[in-house]
């Protein structure tokens, strides 16, 4: 049975609980290599990767009213309201046939964290934290040139500041519960994945 949190849950969440989903939160600053490593975990360990950022960008592209509001907030370097992101994540988990999910880039702050556990009734199995120096993350972001509106130097620095102020308390919360695996993400991709593999291999053994 996956980790369940006390409290009332909606009908949609009841379906999620019945599905017995297992969630791993993947956190790290912008450019810490979360996406690359998530792709490796999906391939090797059969998880489904849900990027909060990708789900939000897809909502923006849809042209919905919700999407316009999200776009304005991202341009300002602000954090999108919890319930908006949680609804997108829930929908994606319900639509998937898988029951193991990597949630990348969420929760972004303590309020996100509490809201996710309260709304979904699910607590993460553990948190994968990619720790990387700001200079290295900045260099990677400026080099990747994906044509994203949020990849300019001013917005990048705003995002670093938001990450440090908002996300570190989430990491501290789960650290106090012994649920954080910290990875040195400044190393080459293959070395980082060796560390990631050992964590997920241990988790798989526990599940058997």
Buried (B, 14 or more C-beta within 10 A) or exposed (E): EBBBBEEEBEEBBEBBBEBEBBBBBBBBBBBBBBBBBBEBBBEEBEBBBBBBBBBBBEBBEEEEEBBEBBBEBBEEBEBBBBEBBBBBBBEBBEEBEBBBBBBBBBBBBBBBBBBBBBBBBBBBBBBBBBBBEBEBBBEBBEEEEEEEEBBEEEBBBBBBEBBEEBBBEBBEBBBEEEBBBBBEBBBEEEEBBEBBBEBBEEBEEEEE
